Each structure stands twice: as structure tokens, then as C-alpha cells.
Amino acid sequence: AELLAPKKDFEAIRTLYHRAFREHGTEAARWKSLARDYWRFVKEDADARKAAAREIEQAYERNIETRNADFFDVQSQNSCATLLATYWRAAGDETKAQRLEREIERRSKRSTRDAL
């Protein structure tokens, strides 16, 4: 990605991170690291930000989001969702950011209730 960024080859960067999320993005910590790294390369371009936010959200839905109500799993999932909400907000989609924040709040309440 470091070599592709100066050329502004955002499609190649997207392809690279799509594969990286599939191969390495199944744990919350790794997913967040990949998402932050990916965002660093696209944050200056409006179209690339939207495409990256979509790609990161798809990786979140595929690898991180679960129906598991375990308190610790929910905390990891919410941490990733918070990061994703900031990316949607930066990409100009406040609606998606707010939807994610409502989901975070619902999951937190349910997992806290179930943990007690």
C-alpha cells in the first residue's frame, strides 16, 4: 500500500485490503489495525473514503459482528463498530454512523444486563 499511495491507485489499495481483511481480519485487534492502516491511505480522497468505509463495513459484518451476547465479545465488537462509525462520519454519511452508534448502545445494554 505504501507503494500504491503516491500513485493514488485506490482500487489497488482496496483490493489489497480486501484480501488482508479476509485473511487476517477475524480478530477484533487485527481488524482494527487493518482498518486504521487502510484509512490512513484513503482519508484524503472523498471517493476513496466512501469506498473504504464500505469495504471496512463489509469486513466488520463478515468477520466481527456476531449475535453472541458474551460481555467481552460485545465490548470487542463495539470497539470495532465505534471505529467504523467514525469512518462513516468522515466519509460524510452521518446516518450510517448514527445507526452504528444505536446498535452499539443496544448491544451494550443487553450484554451488561445478561452479564448480571
WOJODA-V755599 format. One line per field, one symbol per residue. psi: psi as a letter, one per 20 degrees, with the letter a starting at -180 (. if undefined). burial: b if it has 9 or more other ideal C-beta (glycine too) atoms within 8 Angstrom, else e. Layout:
psi->???
burial->???
This chain:
psi->hhhhghikmhghgggghggggghikiqgggghgggggghhhiiipgghggggggghgghghhhgprjpjpghghggghgghggghhggghijnhghghgghggggggggghgghh.
burial->beebbeeeebeebbebbbebbbeebeebebbbebbbbbbebbeebeebbbbbbebbbebbeebbeeeebebebbbbbbbbbbbbbbbbbbbebeebbbebbebbeebbebbbeeee
